[in-house]
Amino acid sequence: MKPQDYEVDISPLSEDDGGGYAAIVPELPGCRSDGETPHEALTNAYDAIACWIEAAVELGRPVPRPRRVAA
């Protein structure tokens, strides 16, 4: 499994929330990131996914398989 195998939802943040874009990974509870641009948010999300998986493995917790696996 690679971070890019997971779905990432990107949405704009309001100016009240600091602007930029939020990136949420629905399959990994609590896994989220943000960035100034959609591309930056996605790149940061991939890093967050890798960290999420690493932490889960270290703690002996299951890692959900991606719903869809990129070919």
N, C-alpha and C positions, 0 to 999 in steps of 0.2 A: 504494500500500500504506500502510495506517495501522497503528500499533501494535496497535490493537484487532482487526486481522485475524488476528493470531497467537494460537495456543492458549497458554494459561498454566495450568500445573498448580500448584494451591495445596495445601499440606499443613502441618499443625501441626508446630511445632518442640518438642522436649522441653525441659523446664526446664533440663536440663544444657546445652542448646544456646542458652539464653537466652530460651526461650519465644517466643510470637508465631507467625508463619506464614511459610513459605518460598514463593516464587513462582519457578517454573522455566519457561523457554521452550524446549521440546524442539527446535524447528526452528532455533534460533540458538545454536550451541555456546558455552557459557560465559555465556549471558545468564540472569541470575537476580537476584532481589532478595528483600526481606522486609518485614515490617511487623507492627505490634502486633495488627492485625485482618486478616481475609481481604480486606476492602475496601481497606485501606491497602496490603497486599502487592500486590494487583492494580494499584492506582494506581501504585505504585512500579515494578512490572514494566513498565507501559506507558512510563514514563520511561526505563527501562533498555533497552527495545526501540528507542526512538527514538535513544538514544545509540549502541547497537550498530550500527544501520543507518547512522547518520552516520559512525561510525568506519570501517565497511567501505567505504563510498563513497569517503571520503578516501584510503583505502589502496588503492583500486582492486580490492577483493575483491568477489566475487559476493555478492549478498544473496538468500538462498533465498526463493522465493515462499511465502506461507502455504498450507498444505494446504487450508484452507477460507477463503473470503473472505466476510466478512459482507455482507449485502445492504444 
